[in-house]
């Protein structure tokens, strides 16, 4: 199935369903020093873990620091 066929099919997910899959569009982090931040931009999360740590976007709901 090409994109145009898929786009017009009944298999397309609604926006609320895509949000459930992709997450709310915000990210989180736990820096190497233990600082935690949730509901930040991806750029902000990556900046905070530049020296080590963990970051999440779609998986934040199951993380130990933002879940």
C-alpha positions in Angstrom: 0.0 0.0 0.0 1.5 3.4 -0.9 1.2 6.5 1.3 -1.8 8.0 -0.6 -3.8 4.7 -0.3 -2.9 4.5 3.4 -3.7 8.2 4.1 -7.2 7.7 2.7 -7.9 4.3 4.3 -9.8 3.5 7.4 -6.5 2.3 9.0 -5.3 5.8 9.7 -5.0 6.6 13.4 -6.8 9.6 14.9 -4.8 12.4 16.5 -5.6 11.2 20.0 -4.4 7.7 19.2 -1.2 9.0 17.7 -0.6 11.0 20.9 -1.0 7.8 23.0 1.7 6.2 20.8 4.1 9.1 20.4 3.6 10.7 23.8 2.6 14.2 24.7 5.5 15.9 22.9 7.6 16.6 26.0 10.7 15.0 27.3 12.4 14.4 30.6 15.9 13.7 32.0 17.9 12.6 35.0 21.4 14.1 34.9 24.6 12.4 36.2 24.3 14.5 39.3 20.7 13.3 40.0 18.9 16.4 38.9 15.5 15.4 37.4 13.4 17.4 35.0 10.1 16.4 33.3 8.0 18.1 30.7 11.0 19.8 29.0 11.9 20.1 25.3 14.1 17.4 23.7 16.8 19.9 23.3 16.7 20.8 27.0 16.8 17.2 28.0 19.8 16.5 25.8 21.6 19.5 27.1 21.1 18.4 30.7 22.6 15.0 30.0 25.5 16.1 27.9 27.9 15.0 30.7 26.0 11.7 31.4 22.6 10.6 32.6 19.3 9.5 31.1 16.7 11.1 28.9 13.3 10.1 27.6 10.6 11.4 25.3 8.1 8.8 24.3 9.1 6.4 27.1 8.9 8.9 29.9 5.7 7.3 31.3 7.6 4.2 32.2 10.8 5.9 33.4 11.7 5.8 37.0 12.3 9.5 37.1 9.3 10.9 35.2 6.9 8.0 35.4 
